[in-house]
Amino acid sequence: MMNDYLIIGADAAGLSAAVQIKRLQPEADIRVVNKGSIISYGACGIPYVISGDVSSPDSLIHFTPESFAKLRGIPVETGKEAVGLDLKKRIVDIIDIPSGSIEHASFKKLLIATGAEPVKLPFIDYSAPGIFNLHNIEDLNQILSYLEAEKPRRAAIIGAGNIGLELAEALVLRGLGVRIFEVLPDPAGPWPPEIRRAVRKMIEEKDIRFHGGTAVKAVTSTDTGMRIETAEANYETEILFSVVGTRPATRFCGNGIEKIQNGALLADRCGRTSHPDIYAAGDCATVYHRLLDRQVYFPLGSTANKMGRIAGMNMAGSDIEFPGIVGTQIFKFFELSLAKTGLSVEEAEKEGMRVKSTAANRTDKAGYFAGSEPVRVRIVYEETGGRIVGAAVAGRGNAAQFIDPAGIAVFTGMTVHDLGWFDSAYSPPYAPVWNALISAALKSGR
């Protein structure tokens, strides 16, 4: 039987698409398959379950296959993984993981929403006790069981990106001593300098041992845990986390659909790939960047939901283009709130832009008000015309109150003059008269 719509992947992008197809074509035959048994969950909340800020892994699950079928009228088949794609025959080879049997599922239109998979270092045996990725709820459950049963006191993390830093915080809050290894000189390497400096200062404040510019060469199991070998020295730990990034889960597609260098499927602003009846969305696909005016790989849960919605509507007959992203993102590191939007000075110059930047230090609410916290905002803008192309926020208050309007400024092409005179809200419990974002814009002198 040929499915009208076949969707591979049942998380943010896949289920968002399925809901839109069902809304626009209620009688359509929609088949959704998913490799894992758990669908529709908030992966970004995983570190906060480890820290205890979120009560349990179940709190992260939005839908089960049963609840999704009941509420949306769309069944989801779990334990089924796509392992091959025949474009000419319009067939996806799907293996039933429990039985090992393979079926050849045909389709009229296909959405690939398989997400990303963790990068695994070749010198690590990930099946060894006490060694973990941090990618999904299955990983989370294994980690929680190990922490409870073995009660390790020393933890090591390979990778100091957002996930590695959030994990470090979670482990410290659980009472573990933490050591981080990062091949780049600084933690939060891709982020602007203000954020890297703030993170490094917080790492020192929390007594986390950070090894920047240090590549791990080998990991071997010992009687008491494992040994981490670097060019400089060896270190002992009782639990090890490898969080060195992800790659798009697109190997089953072969070479028939156009991809970018890292393997992400090249999708246009409608979610369509190089094949007219095959769409892609989420962490396995590219997304349009408004500032750069091209497709980029920028995996975020918010983007996956939006692109899944766009792809589903267009698969069902609409003609809607995604307006694009500008790279707005935020994360928490202990008391720090850290955020960016658009491009940093380094990124803009790499793209051939001639830019300047200004920064301001203020408090997140009136300085005399109880609980006010310092915050630093930097704005990046073009030399000619003053168009804002980026901003970064670092502070102990709520960075979202600054990065969201900055994101709107970048998204809409506002100038520093526009932003400097923006009619922002003022009330002592919420914001000062001259907030840091507006102060930074006015410092441009425009």
N, C-alpha and C positions, 0 to 999 in steps of 0.2 A: 504493500500500500504506500502510495506517495503522499507524504504530509504536505499540506498547504504551507505550513510554517514549521521549521525545525530549529529549535534554539538549543545550542550547546553551552551549558553553564547557567546555574540558577542562583546567582547572587545579584548584586546591585544592577548591573547592566541587563542581564538576561531577563530577570523578572520584571524590571521596568518596561522592557520592550514587550514582553508577553501581555502585560496589563493594557498597554496601548493598542496592541493588535486586537485583543478581546473587546475593547471599548469601541473600536472603529468597525470591526467585523465580528459581531457576536457569534455568528454561526461558523466561523472559520475553524478548521482543524489545526490546532496548535499542539505541538509536542515539545516538551522541555525535558532534557536529560542533564544529569549532574554527576560528576565523578564521586564526590563525597556524599556522606549520608546527611550532613548538616547543610542547610541552605540559608540564604538571606540572614546574614549575621553582621554585626558591627566589628570588623577586624581591628579597627582603630582603638577599640576599648580593651583589647587583650592585655596590655601592660597594667591597666587599672584593676583588672581582676587579680593579677599577681600581687599588686600593692595592697589590695583590700578596699580600694576606693569604690569598686563595683563588687556587689555581693557574691556573684557566681557566674560561671560561663553561660548558664541559661539566660541570664539577664541580657546577654548580647544578641540573642536569637530573636529576630523579628517575626519570622514565620517558620513553621515546620511544613513538610510536604502536605500533611493532612490539613493544617489550618489554611494554607494557601489555596488548596483545592476547594475547600469549603467556602472561603471568602471570595475568591476570584473566579472560581469555576474552571481552573486550569490545573490539571494533574502534573506532578513533577516526578520523574523517575530517577531514583538515586542509585549509586553504585554502578553507573554506566559511563564509560570513558570513551571519547572519540580517539581513535588510533590511526585513522586514514581518511583521505578525501579524494574522491574521483570527480573532477570537475565535469568531464564530458558526460558521464553517466548520472551526474547529480546525486551522488551517493556518499554518505558518511559511514565509514566502518566504525561500529560501536561495540566495545567489549563489555559484556556483563561481568563485572569484577568477581562476584562470588562464584559463578559457575565457570568462567573462562570462555564462554561461548561468544562468538562474534556474529552480529547481524549487519546487514547492509541496508541502512535506512535512506530512503530516497526523499527528495524534497523539491518543492517548487521555489521556495525562498528559504534561505539559511541565514541565521545569525550566529556568529562565533563570539561568544562572551566567556571565554575560558580563563580569563584573568591572567595572573602571573604566577610563577613558581619560584621558590627561593634558590638563589645561587649557592651551590655547594662546593666547598673547597676540596680539591682532589686529595689532600693529605689527611683529611679527617674521616674517621669511620663513624658515620652518623647513626649507626645502629648500636654503638657502644653505650653502656649505661652512663647517664649524666651528661650526655652531649645532645643539644637541642637546637633546632631552628625555632623561630617564633613567627609562624605564618598563618595558622588557622586554629580553630577551636580544638581540633584533635591534638595539635601540638600543646595547646594550653592545658588540656586535661592531663597529658603525660607529665608536663612540668609541675603542675600542682601536686600530683601524686608523688613525684620524686621529692619535691620539697618537704612534703608531709612525712614521707617514710624515712628519708635519709637525713633530713635536717642538716644540710650543708651550711657551713659558716663562711666559706670563701667561694666567690663566684668570679668568673672571667667572661668578658664579652669581646668578641672580635667584630669590630665595626662601630663607629661613633657617629652614625647618621641619626635621624629622628628616632627610629625604632630602638637603636642601641642606647640612646640617651634616656628615652622613656623607660626602657627596661632597667637601666642602671638605677634610676630613681626608685622604681618598684622594689628592686632587690635591697637597696639601702633601707627603705621603709620597713622591709621584713627583717632587718637586723643583720644582713650579710655584709661582709667586706667585699668591695667590688674593685676589679682591675679591668681597664679597657685598653684594647690594642687597636690602633688605627694606622693604616698605611699612609694617610695624609698627615701633614704636620699638625693640623688643628682638628678639634671636634667640630661637628656640624660644618664640614669642609665646604660644601657648595653654597652655604649661606653667606650673607654679607658680613664684612669685618666686625661691625657692632655686635652682631649676634654671636659670632665665633668668640669674641673677647668675653662677652657676658657668660657664655657657657663655660669657658675655661676657668673663669673666676669662680663660678659656682661649683665646678668640679673640685677645685682646691678647697673651697669652703666646706664641702661635704666629705672631704678626706677620701675621695675616690682616686685611685692610682691610675694615671693616664699615661700611656705610652704612645706618643704621637710620632709619625714617621717611622713606624715599626711594623714590619711584616712578620707575621707568624709563619715559621718554616715547617713545623711539624707538631703534631699532638699525639701523645702516646698514653695509654692507660697505665695506671699504677695501682698498688694495693690500696691507696687512700684517695684515689680520684684520677687525676690525669696531669701530665706534664706538658707545658706549653714551651716550645723551643723557638727562640728568635736568634738573630745574628749576634745580639748583645749578651743575652743571658737566658736561663731557663727559669720557669715559674711553675709553682704547684697550685692546683685549684681542685675543688670538689664538685663543681658544676660549671659547664661551659656552654655558652650560647654563641652561635654563628649567625650574625645578622649583617651580611655583607652585600645585601641588595637582592633584587629579583630580576627575572627575565620573563618576557611574554611567553605564555604557554601555547605556542603555535606550531610546534614541530610536526604535529599530525597533519598539518595543511600541505606539507611538501613545498614545492617551488611554483605551484600553479598560480598562487595569488601573490601580488606584489607586496613586498615587505621592505622595511627600512633595515639598517645595518644590524640592529639588536634583535631582529626577528619579529618586531611588532608589525601587525598587518596595516598597510597603508590605506586608511579609510578617508573619504572626503567629508565635507561638512554635513552631508546627509547621512553619514554612516556607511556609505556604500564602498565596497572594495573594488579592485580592478575587474572583478566579475560582476555583471549587472544585477544578479539575483542573490549575491552573497554580501552580507553586511557584517560589520565588526564593531564592537563597542567595549569600553572598559579597559582594564589593565593589559589587554592583549593587543590593543590597537592605538593608532595615533589620534591626535586631537588637534583642532585648529587653534593656533596662537595668534591673537589679534595684533599684537605688537610686531611680531616677526613675519606675519602674513604667510605662514606656511604650517604644514602639519608637523607636529612634534610628539615625542613620547613624554607624557606627563601624568603618571598614574596617581590618581586621587579618587577616593570614594565618591566625593561630590560630583566629579566629572563623569564617573562611570554611570551614576544614576541619570544624569542629564543626557549623555550620549545614548544610553539605552532607550530612554524615552523618545529621543529624536529618531533613532534607528527603527524602533517599533512603529512609530507613526508613518514613516516613509515606506516601510515594508507593506503597510496596510493601505497605501495609496496616496498619502499626503506628499507634499513637496515642501519640506521645511529645512532650512539650513541652520546649523548651530552657530550662534553668534561668536563663539570662541571663548577662550580663557585668557587670562593675563598672569596666571601663576600665583594666585593668592593662596597663601597657606599659613598655618599657625600651629605651634606646639608648645607644650608646657614642660618645663624642666625645674622640678622643685618649686621654689617660689617665683621663678622667672616665667614670664609670658613673652614668647618670641614669635615674630611674624614678619612676612615679606609679601610684596606684590610686585608684579612687573619684573624689571631687570635691575641688577646691581650696577654700579659703575663699571666693574670689570666685565660683566656680561654685555652691557651696552657697547662698550668700546670694542669688544670682540666682534660685535655685529656691525662695526663700522660707524656707529653713531658718535657724534661729538656732544658730550654731555658735561654738566656740572652737577654738584650736589651741595645741599645745605643740611644742617642738623640743628636740633634744639633739644634742650633738657628742661622738662617741666614736671609737674606732678599730675597724676591721673584724675584728681579732683582738687578742689581748693586746698592750697597748702596748709591752711590752718585747720582744716577739717580732719577729724579723727580717722585714722586709717589711710590717709593719703600716701601714695607711693610714688617714687621717682620713675620717670619714663623717658626714654630717648628715642627720637624719631629722626630718620634721615630721608630726604627726598632727592630723587635723581631726575633731572630734567634736561631737555635739549638746549644747547647753547643758543641756537636760533629759534625764536618763537616761544621758548619756555614750556613746551609741552611736557607734562609729567610722564615719565616712562618707568618709574619704580619708586618704592619706598620700603623702609625696614623699621621695625619697632622692637625695642628691647626694654623690659622693665619688670617691676614686681607687681604692677597693677594689671588691669584688664586691657591687653594689647588689641583685642578685637575692636574696641571702640575707636581706635585710630586706624587700623589696617583696613577695615571695611570701607570707610569713606575714601581712603587712599586708593583702594582697589577700584572704586567707582570713578575716581579721578583718572586713573590710568585707562580704565575700560572705555570711558567716554572721550578721552583726549583733552581733558582740562589742562589749562596752563597753571603755572605757579601763581600768577596774578589772580586767576579765578579762585584758586584754592585759598590763597592768603586772605581773601575777603569773603570767603564762604560763611554763610549765616549758620554758625554752629550753636548747639544748645549750651546754655550755661546755668548751672545751679551748684552751689558749693558741695552737696553730697555726691554729685555726678561728674562735674567738669569744672576746670578753672575758666576764667574769662578768656585768656589766651591759651588755648590748649597747644600741646607740643606739635601737632600736625600743622596747624595754622601758623604757629611761630616759625617753624622750619621754612614754610613757604614764603613768609614775609622777609625772611633773612636773604632771600634771593635778590632783594632790592628792586623787584619788578612791580 
